[in-house]
Amino acid sequence: MARTGSRKALESPRPDGGSLVKPERLQAVLEAIRDAGERGITKAGLVRKLGGVAMRTVDRAIVLLEEQGARFGKAREGRPAVIHFTLEKAPDWDSKITPHARLALEVALMALEGTATEMWYDQLEGLRALADSHLSSRDRNLFAALQSHVCVRGGADDQQALDTKMLSQVLMALGHPEGPRELELTYAAASTGRTGTRTVVPFTLTHDVFSGGAFLLAWDPAKQEPRHFRLARIVEAKALPKRGLIPDKRPLEQARDLQIGGWFSPSPPFQVKVRVGGSNWPQSLLDAPPALPRVEVRKEKGGTVLLSFLATDLQGPTRYILQLGADAETLEPGPLRAHLATTLKAMMARHR
């Protein structure tokens, strides 16, 4: 939304006091054409969008916007031919970025720089350049200082470059306005590196800080189950015209909400309970509970804390609990205790 708070900002779309189109009306016309996207919008559509204003008001608004630097695409369609307007360039006074939005963007960039895949960081970096062009010198100096005084460390970073064409096909299939389209993937297996092709229905993109990876969570019609595909291992993707059908979204929602480190299972979730002691861990967990599914941290007598969360696969909680070292005791479930014991015995054998 354009900045508010000053009379000057509100009047900026008006080149002179003699304009017959109010600044708010110019902004509304501009936003209606912008929102129309590649489809474009006719003058009659603009009249309806603006609540039935006169056609001459729309004509004047378009002329004024062009005089102030806007550039519109004008495609003739239909019989008789009607002009569909698309926005190619906004006038110089137009700004969708406020200082508060720019601050939020900067915080996101700093967090992702230390904890996320390069793909997300690169996409937001383009927005930073756009935002900077709509800020005062004072605001730019503020954000430059903010960058130099914040350091984010400790996450995993997927440095593998992603193919832009592949990613655009994934996003097209996932974000289709009429519902997800089927997506044909060529995927390289983690264990063997061999590639295979399959058709899936995309559900959501996820990023897990524990594994430092971006994933596509999708429904596999052939296997009738949710599947996680690491984006960096998708060799090729093609959005298909056929609408994707998901018979039951609940398994996908469970996979999205209860995955840890990219690991999930269609099995019913189980409760993990871990007693954590030591000189630092208890207070650290109370101050900043880990981003685990349905996590709770409760203080106990004797200085320990009880950490509980949900999981569906043994691998995810195992990976998390091991970082707590000898200060952690897994109380339940039994299969997770046994899995940790087996894992630790194997580690002991390697470290003799």
Stockholm file with secondary structure:
# STOCKHOLM 1.0

chainA/1-352         MARTGSRKALESPRPDGGSLVKPERLQAVLEAIRDAGERGITKAGLVRKLGGVAMRTVDRAIVLLEEQGARFGKAREGRPAVIHFTLEKAPDWDSKITPHARLALEVALMALEGTATEMWYDQLEGLRALADSHLSSRDRNLFAALQSHVCVRGGADDQQALDTKMLSQVLMALGHPEGPRELELTYAAASTGRTGTRTVVPFTLTHDVFSGGAFLLAWDPAKQEPRHFRLARIVEAKALPKRGLIPDKRPLEQARDLQIGGWFSPSPPFQVKVRVGGSNWPQSLLDAPPALPRVEVRKEKGGTVLLSFLATDLQGPTRYILQLGADAETLEPGPLRAHLATTLKAMMARHR
#=GR chainA/1-352 SS CCCCSSHHHHHTTCSSTTCSSCHHHHHHHHHHHHHHGGGCBCHHHHHHHTTSCCHHHHHHHHHHHHHTTCEEEEEEETTTTEEEEEEEECCTTCCCCCHHHHHHHHHHHHHHHHHSCHHHHHHHHHHHHHHHTTSCHHHHHHHHHHHHTCCCCSSCCCCCCCCHHHHHHHHHHHTCTTSCEEEEEEEECTTTCCEEEEEEEEEEEEEETTTTEEEEEEEETTTTEEEEEEGGGEEEEEEEEEECCCSCSHHHHHHHHHCBTTBCCSSCCEEEEEEECSSSHHHHHHHSCCCCTTCEEEECGGGCEEEEEEESSSHHHHHHHHTTGGGEEEEECHHHHHHHHHHHHHHHHHTC
#=GC SS_cons         CCCCSSHHHHHTTCSSTTCSSCHHHHHHHHHHHHHHGGGCBCHHHHHHHTTSCCHHHHHHHHHHHHHTTCEEEEEEETTTTEEEEEEEECCTTCCCCCHHHHHHHHHHHHHHHHHSCHHHHHHHHHHHHHHHTTSCHHHHHHHHHHHHTCCCCSSCCCCCCCCHHHHHHHHHHHTCTTSCEEEEEEEECTTTCCEEEEEEEEEEEEEETTTTEEEEEEEETTTTEEEEEEGGGEEEEEEEEEECCCSCSHHHHHHHHHCBTTBCCSSCCEEEEEEECSSSHHHHHHHSCCCCTTCEEEECGGGCEEEEEEESSSHHHHHHHHTTGGGEEEEECHHHHHHHHHHHHHHHHHTC
//
